[in-house]
Amino acid sequence: MKIEKGTWVRIHDIVLSPQERSPNLPEDTKKVPLEMWVKGFLLEEAMIGERVAVKTITGRNVEGTLLEANPYYDHDFGKFVPEILEIGLQLKEILWAGEGHD
């Protein structure tokens, strides 16, 4: 499926291979490439997996492999914890001493 020009996308690229990385890095860090993931507006129609260019929100043009269209955050902060809700209510009471601030 073709992704249209102007679509908000996420790309990936290898910035430095392990051989190009600084020798001053910790050993485990030196063994892996330096990678980047960038979001931006697709500059030309393309398919997932193709090398593309995007324009970021800040106006930079960046190239990389097209990963996905219309990316979104899919992380969360875990399951509901009643104690945290109670802490928030207590904090509100302490800060505003029941003055009716909502």
Summary of the structure (lengths in Angstrom):
residues: 102
radius of gyration: 22.0
end to end distance: 48.2
largest distance: 62.0
contacts: 219
relative contact order: 0.21
helix: 22%
strand: 35%
